[in-house]
Structures are given as C-alpha cells and as structure tokens.
C-alpha cells in the first residue's frame, strides 16, 4: 500500500489465487500441504489499511505515505510536527520526512514519460515510502553510455530521486519446464476465475503471448488463450475447455492491496512457496520487451518458470508474478515484480471460483 499513489478500483470479495503445483489438478498449495478452502467471507479492510486511509484524507498534503514496519505496526509519514501530533493522537506511529507525496509522484511521472527510451532497458523505478524517495534501480554492471546518460537525466529531475545499483537487469521470468505449458515454455497459475459459468486460468501476459493452447505437465488439456496484455500490463487469461480438470483457489477468498511492509508469500512452479514483504506499489519496470507500469515490488524469491504465479498474504490474493530485478534471490537489491490481480480480474469481468475442486 502506497497511500499516496492512486490505486485502481478494487474487485468485490470472494476472490483468490492459485499456482499450478499439483497436477492434474490446478491448486494453490503443494500436495503435501493441508490447507483447506476457507469459507467465503465478505472482505473487510484490514485495520491498518482503513486507518491509513482515514489519516491520509485528514492530513492532505502533509501526508507522505504509510507502511507496516517489521513489528507489524503501522507507520505514517508526515511532513510537519503538527501533522505528526495528529497521527499520534490516533494511536499510530508518526515519522516526519522531508518529501510529501506530491513531489514524489511528480518525480515518478516525469520518469514514466521516459520509459522505453534509450538507456532504460533493464531499469525499474517507483516511489519508496520507506526511504521517502523515488528509487531507480540500475544494474551495477551496466556502464552503457545511454544508461549513464539516462541516470544523469534522472538525477537532474529532482533531489527526490535516488539511484540504487542492483545485481542484474529487470527481466521477465520465463523458462522451459513443467507446469502449464505452451509452445515448449512453462509458466505458473495465479488464479482461477469464473464468468457466466466459464472457468479461466489467470497468469502472466508475457506467458499468454507465447502460445494459444495450454496443457498441464501431464499432457492434459487446460484450454485456450482468451486474453493477453503485455507489455503495458502483464496479465493473460486461458479459457478452460477441459471440463474434467479439477480447479480450486484453496484458502484465498478475497483480493486486495495490503500495506507496504506486509508479510507475503509467492507460489510458483519453480521455487514453490517463498516469503518476503511488500516493498512498494506503482513500480515502472522496463523489460526488454517494453515497459510495464503499476507493478508491485516485493522481496520474495522468484525464478524463471514462476511467471504467472500467485502473490498472496493469508486469505488475500494480491498479484501475478511478472519479473525479477536480478538472477540471485539473495543478492543485494533483489526485487520481484507482480501485476496487481485486481486489475487483471476487473479488466476481464472475472470473479474468483469458490469452494472445493470438482470431483
């Protein structure tokens, strides 16, 4: 949650996500897990998120974003001592910072106008409320003249911009393997959606761009590509044509965008379940294939073949695995990027399938 950035509309409750791990069934957890589908509930805003929204509205231009710290406590950034007093009076920890959200968002907007230009391939950027800056991730070994010229141009935009060297370029996560397969490539499943009695697999758009017909690793037919959006966005849907293929969203019952700092899990067909925290929203990532905007950045490990997998927290489905900023999950500056799931579902008029898989 970056409370200073505009978020696209949320979908109604009863949503979830899944990664293709146990086959032939499409499921969100490994076969050894004992997680059972939870009862459908009406989604209520998490208390920190609701309180952050209320404080943001009350503080106006003095609000500078909010996040959840390592202890699970909500922290609200403000630009004045008087605003800090208002936050403390609400029983929330306040942090006085230099930059409000307007200058931060203005700097990011100026960078976004340069997305896809010379020197930006492999770079990513976005507002980082924890450091109260706009962070531009640049591969440490990229000494290209065009990249250096872009970095110089970025620094000249504003002193709110911070250049951070990372191990490797941002790139789409995709590799041969076995999960859902098309044209010799492997990806993972993020969600099972439904609309008008038809079931859909939701995955990454850079995956559905590859091929139209999809199967499981066991050779069972999944279905055919229905929609694909990449670059710009990174989501795609596959219409399930195999009526005998069981599908489920396991324990996930809602879609949301939890606060920055929230503990999350990523589920994918290469690295399985990995954990981390949300580092930011609204990231712009310049893949070789083109720029993708409004991505979620996390610290969770992802690798080739995890593409299209599930980003989640508890019973909340959050995103679709898009790419990574380096090859080593333990490397300095590593980030994984996710397409927000709410946008993907809304664009296709989908809600998430509920209940146990069909027998």
N, C-alpha and C positions, 0 to 999 in steps of 0.2 A: 504494500500500500504506500503510494506516494501521494499524500493527501493534497499536494499542490498541483498534481497533474490531472487533467481531465481524463476520466475513465469512461469507456464505452458502457452502454447500458447493460445491466445485469440481466441474466435469464432468471425465470422463476425457479423455485426449489424443485426437488426431485431430479437432480442431475448427478452424474458420476463419471468415472473414468476407468479404463482398463488397459492393461498391457498384455500382449499375446505371449503368455508364458507356458501355460499347459495346453497341449493340443491333443485331440482336435478341438476341444472347447476353447472359446475365446474367454479368457478370465483375467482378473486383475491381480491375482496372487499366485505364487508357485503352488504346485500340487501338494506340497508338504505343509502349507500354511493352513491354519484352522479358522481363518476369518470367515464369518458368515454374513450374508447380506443383511444389512440393518433395516429396521422398519422405516418406511417412508415418513419423513417429518417435514413440517414446514420450516424453511430456513429462517433463522433469526440472526440479525447482525451480531457478530461477536462483540462482547462488551468493549474491548479496546478500540475496535473499529468504529463502533457507534459513538463512543466518547470522543474519539479523534475527529470525527465529522462535526460533532457539535462544537468542539473547541475551534476548529478551523473556521466555521461560519461566524463564531463570536469574535475571533481575533482579526479577521480580514487580512489586510496587507501585512500585519505583524506576524502572521503565521508563516513558518518556514519548513513545513513538512513534519512528519512524525514516523516513529518506528518502534519496534519492540526490542528491548535490549537483551543481553544474554541471560538475564534473570527472569525474562518473561514480562518485564514491566514496560508499560507504555511511556515513551519519551516524546515530548512535543517541543519542536524547535520554535523559538520566537526571536524577534529582533530587538526587543526592548525589555527593560526591567519591569515596567508596568504590565506588559503582556505576560511576563513570567509569573507575576503575582496572581493574575487571573487563572493561569494554568494550575498553580499550586493550590489555589483556593478550591479548585475542582478535584483535588486529591491526586493530581498527576505530576510526574516529574517534569520540570521545565529545563530547557537548555538554551541559553542565549547565544545566538550565532550572528554572523555578520550579514549574510545574504538572505533576503526573503525569497519566496517562490517566484515572484515576477522576474527578477533579473536572472535567476537560474533557468527558468523556462524560456526566457528571451534568448539566452545564450544557446540553449539546445536547439531552438527553432532556427537560429542562424546557421548552426552546424548542419541541421537537417537539409537546408537548402543546398548544401554542398555534397550531400550523399550521392555516391555514384560517380563523382568527378575524379580526376587524376589524383592518385595517391591515397585514395580512401579504401581500396580493396583490402579486406582483412582487418579493418579497424572497426571498433564499436564505441558508442558513446551514449551517455544518458545522465539524468540528474541523480546524484547520490546524496540522499538526505543525511546519511550518517556523517559524511565529510563536508556537507554543506557546500558542494561544488558540482560542476559538470565534469565527469570523468571521461577522458578519451583514452581508450586502450589501444596502444600501438605496439606491434611485435618488436621485441628488443633487438632482433637481428635485421630488421627492415631499415636499411640505410639508403633506400632508393631516393633519388633526388626529388621525385614527385611527392613521396611521403614526407620528406623533410620540409618541402615547400608547404604542404598542407598543414603540418604541425605548426610551422611558423605562422601561417594564416590563422589557425585556430587560436593560438595564444594571443594574437592581436585582437581577437573579437572581444575578449573581456578577461579580467583577472579572476572571474568565477570559474574559468576553465582550468582543469588540472590534467596534465599529461601523465599517464601511467604506462610504464613499459611492461608488457606481458610476454610469456614464453613463445607464443606462436600466433599466427593469424586466426581470426574467427573464420570458421568454415562449417558448412553443412555436415551433419553427422550421417553418413550413409556408407554401407559396405555390404558385400556379398554375405550370405548366411542363411539362417532359417528362422523364420517367424511368420510374417505374412510376406509372400514372395510375388514378384512380378519381374519379368524380363531378366532373371538372374540376380536381382537385387533383393535385399532383405530390409524390412522396417519393422516397427512395433505399433501396437494399437494403443490409442489414448482413451477412446470412449466408444460405447455402443449407444447410438442414438436411434430414436424412432420418430416416425411421422406418418400418420394416416395408415397405420398397420404395416408399414415397411420398416425394416431394420437396416441401419447403416453403421459401418465402422468408420470412426473418425481417426485420422492420422495426419501426418505432415504433408503439406502441399508439395514439397520437393520430392516426396516419395510418390504421390499420385501422378506427378508429372512424368514419371518414368514409364508407366505402363497402365493399361486399362483393365486387364484381367488379373485377379489376385487369387492365390491359393494359400493353404497352410503348409507348414514344412512337411506334413504327412501326405501332401498331394491332394487334399480335399479342396474343392472349390469354395472360395469365400464369396466372390461376386465381382462386380464391375464398377469401374470408376464412375462416380456421379458428378463430382465437382472437384476442382483443383485450383488453388490460389497461391502462387509463388512465382517470382518474388513480390514484394509489397507486403503481403501476408505470408503465412506458412501453414496452411491447413488444407485438407482434402477429405473427401468422403467416398466410401465404397459401398454401393448398394448390395446388401447381402441377398444372393439369389439361391443359396443352398438352404432350403427350409429345414434340413435335418441337422444343421450345425448349431450346437448349443452356444448361447451367448449370455453374458452377465456383466454387470458393473460392480459386483461384490458389495463391499460395505459403504460405497460412496453414494450419498443421497442428495448432494447439493453442489452448486458451482459458486465459486467466489474468488475474491482477490484479497487474501489476508494481509495484515500489515507487514511492512518491511521488517525483517528480523525474525519472522515466524519460522519455526522449525518445519521442514517439509521432507517429503520423500519423492524420489523419482523411480519409476518402474519401467524397465526396458528389457529387450530380449538379449542384450549383450552383457550388461553389468548387473542385471537383476534389480534389486532394491538398494538404492543408495540414499544417504541422508545429507541434509545441509540446511541452509537458511536462505530466505528470500533476501536478495541484496538490493533490488530496485525494480521499478516498473518503467515503462515508456522508453526502453532502450532501442536505439537505432543500430542495426548490425549490417555492415557492408560485406556481404558474401561475394565471392567471385561471380556468382550468378545474378547478383543485383542486391539492392538494399531492402531490408525488411524492417519495418518500424513497429513501435509499441510492443516490443518483446519484454518478457520478464527475465531478469538475471538472478541466478542462484549460485550457490557454492557446491551443489550436488554433482557427483561424478556422472558423466555420460560419455559414451564412446560410440564409434561407428556401429550401426545396427540398432542403436537405441532410438533412432529417429522416429518421431511419431508417438513415442511412449508417453506415459502419464506422469504429470506433476500433481501432487496431492498433499493434503495435510488433514489427518484424521478422516472425517467423513466428507471433507470438501475437496472436490476436483478443481484444479487450478489451471493447468496448461498442457500443451503438446510439445514434446521435445523437438527443438529446431536445430541447434548447433552448439558449438563449444569454442572457447577462445584459445585453446591450446591442446596439445596432444596428451599431456600428463595431468591426471586429475589432482595430483598432489603438488603440482607446480605453483610457484608464486604467481598470483594474478589470475589463476584459472577461474573461468566462469562458464556456466552452462546457460543456454538461452531457450526460452519457451514461448510459443504462441499462446496468448490467453484463450482458454477453452470457451469462455462465454461468447466471445466474438464469433468463433467458428460455428458454434451451435446456432446462434441467432441468425447468422447470415444464411443458413440453410433451412431455417424454420424447424429445427430439431429440439426435442427434449430427450432426456436420457431414459433408457429402458430400466424398469424397476423389477425387483424380485429375482427369484431363482431362475437358473437357465432352464429352458425347455428340455424335457426328457424325450 
